[in-house]
Amino acid sequence: MSKSFQVEIFEEVSDLVTSALDGHNVTILAYGQTGSGKTHTLLGSRDGPARGLIPRTVEHVLLQARVDGAHLACGFLLETPKAAR
């Protein structure tokens, strides 16, 4: 049975994720025509083999942090645009 497309894509960029963990600046850019699958490639489905690059990358980072014995905290800053205030 062949690997899913999402697995193959992540395998192509996983070295970049590792480079980012090593302190290098990394950018992954998705571009293409409307409806060509950029969002699906990045997000994919909720779980299983169709998960996209973002969930796979977060999982990779968290697993590596666990291996390294790191303690992580995650927070979000949501800012309301001035026009909406």
C-alpha positions, 0 to 999 in steps of 0.5 A: 500500500502506498503512503498517503500524499500528506505523509509524502509531503511532510517527509519532504519538509521534515528536515526543514522542521528539524532545521527550525528546531536547531535555530535556523530560520525556515519558511514553507510557502504554499502557492497555486491556483484557487482550489488547487489544495493549498489549504488541504495540504497545510491543514488536512483533515482532523486526524489520521493519514490525511493530517496536513503539514501544520498538525504534523509539524506541531506533533513533530515539535512536541515529540522532539521537545519530549525527547529533549526533556523540554518544558513547553508553554503555548499561548495565543495573542488575539488582537482586535483590529483598531477599526473594530474597537 
